Amino acid sequence: MILLRIILIPFSLIYSAMMYVRNKLYDTGIFRSHRISKPVISVGNITTGGTGKTPLVILLADYYLSKGIKTGIISRGYKRESQDPVLVSDGIMINENADETGDELLLIAGELMKNHSGNFFIAADSDRVRAAEFLLKEFDPDIIILDDGFQNRRIKRDLDIVLFDHRSYTNNRFLHSFTLPSGILRESMNNLKRADLIIQNNKSEDVRLLPVLKNYCKDILTMRYKSEYFMDYKNSILEKEDTGAILFSGIADDDSFIKMVKSKGIRIRETMKFSDHHVYTDAEIDFLKNRYSDDILFITTEKDFVKIKLFKDFIRNYPVYFLKMKAEPDINSIILYNKLDTLLK
């Protein structure tokens, strides 16, 4: 694998040059960025893979909604089959077809529905400007959150937040030295200077701020995941956590998920890893059923569970739980909330 990545370095240099020219065209105004009539917050990253965008989008939306601010969320809906625009939720109903909406938007909609029914609106569209204009016309939200928007410069944003994964960077500096296809950077690290705020995601660990990030942005804070409990389809919380389990997940990095499950006292019997944003099949669910015994349960991520819910026999007749987590900014979170409040003035 390392040899292949080294061979691909020339292609990464070409890709980097293309991204440099593209960004210059936006910086000079040759390529136009569209301003919409309401404040826009972008939540993005500079690498491929999971950096925690979805929990942060939920945190931001919940913050505004708790203040009575109608909130719109737009995204392309990663790995959904269609590129056409689709209304994921009007705040009252949810389109639960993950092929049309993408799993992350389903997760966001389901979470916000618990406490903020009727005050949030979510649209998926490959054209984020079109998605924003649709929400403004149909629902008139007070603010727009752009999910996975750092590289999408067609829409102007009032606050650019970039997430950066601590463990991914420390474990493999090579992958953070080159853009795709040799490395995992979507654009060179120097472009982090466009960010208004960098959030270092420590996931389940307690680690210090990476000094390298201070080269790109003056406002930086850290965030980690807080694991709360295990829940099933009836919203029942698992009471006896000292038990055995089979873990399965389709996320970019399942190490932190496994660590958090272990930290809750679960004895892991077996782990099954699928590709990121995996779409489960009947055969795979049958395979899981065949692994069942009376002394174990199944545990997956919340993002996977929104797709597993379609297999009603599985979730109703077997002990299937997901790990409930939420994003938790560090003591410097006042930096984030001050920026969020400023957009409302």
Summary of the structure (lengths in Angstrom):
residues: 345
radius of gyration: 20.3
end to end distance: 50.8
largest distance: 64.2
contacts: 1122
relative contact order: 0.15
helix: 38%
strand: 25%
